[in-house]
């Protein structure tokens, strides 16, 4: 075998690559022009957030409202009170409730799992 038979010559068709590049440039230009025309001609889309109903109050003091809400939640978690008018169900502070649950759980005898 000769050296020419063992190796293939690599030739690049420059004209074909130039034509491909030209057609790609024309295609990209047409797509950009079509997008521009559509963007200019289509009506504006409605807002994503619907407007608030007439007379609806707007939140103007968000940080202060958040602090007030957190204080109310903290107060509910940290106070004793009756849940019903018959005084059958009481609410206890969350820390006290967790202590009661732990105490009751430690009193229970562990049961063996049945095989």
NORFEN-V34425 format. One record per helix or strand of 3 or more residues. SS is the DSSP state (~ for helix, > for strand). FROM is the first residue (numbers start at 0). TO is the last residue. Records with the same first field share a line. If there is no record, write none. Layout:
SS=FROM-TO ; FROM-TO
This chain:
~=2-5 ; 13-40 ; 61-76 ; 93-106
